[in-house]
Amino acid sequence: MLVRQADALILDVVDLHEKDRIVAFLTAEFGQKRGVARSARTKFSRFAGQLQPLAKVRAEWSEKEGRDLVRIRDAQLIRPAALMQESLEGILLGTYLAEHMAQFAQEDEPSSHLYRLLDSTLEAMQAGVDPDLAARYLEIWVLRLTGILPVPRECPICGSPLGRRAALLENDGAIVGMECAEGQTWTPVTEGQLELLRRSGRLSLPDLAQDSPSTDTLRRTEDLCKKVRRNFLQAELRSYRVMKETLSG
Ligand SMILES: [Zn+2]
């Protein structure tokens, strides 16, 4: 049996039987893990309120070879998920951000980039950065870290520098020059979007928020990321669908 410790971001918490919970969490060192927190549902549990989605904890767990689930022994709160729990929008958005990690981080493989991305995004949101901008930043960076949305500088087909406008090819999710989009199904990528994609590549989220893009650019970029992501996963994230349906209803 192996006992491990790491800072962890809680991704998901599900009730198991009468007393226990199953907790998915993300660490920089060990990637994504799932574990049982025994008696976490009982009134005087030592886990108390620590195991909330998107809380940051110092976790200790034990692992046995060949077992999928680890056993969570301790969780000390480093940063609560308070803001995320305050409104329906916050809960839906939090679930959506967490599902990105569950989908793109591997089990037992170091995931320091994804970990740092989620950690710094949550930190910035707690410091008052607009959740709309924060969500777009995380979407862009998850796709960039996965290698499917490079910073748009030149057209990947002909190599020419991209001008003020570009096109997103619907069938493969690439951002190309207008001349290379001819004859294909595409949606426009505006100057504002290109600027956001480039600035987010070199600025931290709080720095990006100093000069926030327009609402129109944010909506278009949400749509662009949705298409690129769906093209890659061949499915939409469940939490995204739920968030959109709930908020439009
Ligand atoms: Zn081209």
Boltz pocket constraint, residues with backbone or C-beta under 6 A from the ligand:
constraints:
  - pocket:
      binder: B
      contacts: [[A, 155], [A, 156], [A, 157], [A, 158], [A, 159], [A, 160], [A, 176], [A, 177], [A, 178], [A, 179], [A, 180]]
      max_distance: 6.0
